Amino acid sequence: MATDYDAPRKTEEESEDSLEELKARRHDKNSGKVDEDEAEAAESFELPGADLSHEELAVEVKPRQNDEFTCMSCFLVHHRSQLADEKKMICRDCA
């Protein structure tokens, strides 16, 4: 709905809508809405290709290298070039 901001505004005396009429209109607008449980709706919705029960992860885990450190804030392993505070062992992202 377009609003003309240059048009003169109505004062309270000129306003034709009573409080009861406004309440009735508001109630009528919401009467068509249905409350739906989001969790219930999400259970019935399935993404295509989402069944990963037969899949198995194959990830090779390598130990931390000499030029890497573990951030004491985010607990991610970073290269030494990302070290912001050597005493606290915090990466640049967390600093």
Secondary structure, 3 states (H helix, E strand, C coil): CCCCCCCCCCCCCCCCCCHHHHHHHHHHHHCCCCCCCHHHHHHHCCCCCCCCCCCCCCCCCCCCCCCEEECCCCCCEEEHHHEEECCCCEECCCC
